[in-house]
């Protein structure tokens, strides 16, 4: 497989150009894991991250009652084995944050874990602060949707507002505890250039509206 190395950007315009180029490759089937991202101010690269380990360290200190998260997962079959992630979601909901969670192919164990979390966080659920969605295969009838589902099977991200943060996993193998080639974008980095954040947030919303249903 061919690999791509991008030139090192020196300013926010370079950041935008790099990630627009990456998204173009992703859309054309040139996998996101093939693109090298150089070091940038306000960005931390994590070669391998376990469930709710590095993300907790970087994101959790900034979560408040005003925060909102939008999260992508595939089957998340390990939720009942590695409970750290569910416990972290519970903590965010209990401090008053909001969560929108999209699963591409939730396993029975995942449905059970999420149902249990809704029971434990009834206040958040009743207030509409915890919304969970799953992809409906019969709605994915166009090429754009099919390509996105194929890419998002292992390419995951978690976005946050108030403050803005972004966590990207370029390769999260199905059923695995770990994700590879991860990147965290701080609010300072997104203040310099928010186009990647905006693009992924828009893709998330469009995907939920076009291809998913609540559960």
Secondary structure by P-SEA (a helix, b strand, c coil): cbbbbbcccccaaaaaaaaaaaaaaaaaccccccccccccccbbbbccccccccccccccccccccbbbbbcccccccccccaaaaaaaaaaaaabbbbbbbbccccaaaaaaaaaaaaaaaaaaaaccbbbbbbcccccccaaaaaaaaaaccccbbbbcccbbbbbbcccccccccccbbbbbcaaaaaacaaaaaaaaaaaaaaaacccccc
